[in-house]
Amino acid sequence: MGHRLSKITTRTGDDGSTGLGDGSRVAKDSERIEALGAVDELNSSIGMLLAEVLPEDLREPLLDIQHSLFDLGGELSIPGYKILSESDVSKIETHLEEYNKNLPSLKDFVLPGGSKAAALCHVARSTCRRAERRVVTLSKSGDVSPLAQQYLNRLSDLLFVLARHLNRYAKVGDVIWQRERSTT
């Protein structure tokens, strides 16, 4: 790692640009910064989730995901740089299988909610979907690894399953969408 940030206020972004990891500067509203920002928001959402009371078996996987998201941010901040690997995607798939196997089958759509931890997990899931959309947009014009898209796609699935797992842990049912509900 190069130099550490010792001065946080640099004033170099006052003109609406920001520096990338390779030293180049881009507009703060560029597709690359939009993708990087969405991944950062996702990482923050998972941090909020980790601040809740959770089953102990979720802490390490969620912390590992935070590290992988930070790595993904590194990829996005240095065009052409690749750090995510197939094993990062495989870990998500393994967790997905593990946490989904004991959940009851779904017959209806699930609304975000239930326990606070599950609701926060749904916020992270929807933030993950946005990050995925931003990475897809960037991939059309920039150098982005296909693994970045795969990772985010699998992660949003995992976050949905974890929200259901967290509701079971809290002994709270999933919030089921009711098409025929009364509106009066």
Protein Blocks (a to p, Z undefined) as FASTA:
>chain_A
ZZddfbfbgolmmnopacdfkopacdfkbmklmmmmmmmmmmmmmmmmmmpccdfklmmm
mmmmmmmmmmmmmmmmmghiafbdfklmmmmmmmmmmmmmmpccdfbdcdeehjfklmmm
mmmmmmmmmmmmmmmmmmmmmccdfklmmmmmmmmmmmmmmmmmmmmmnopacddddfkb
cfZZ
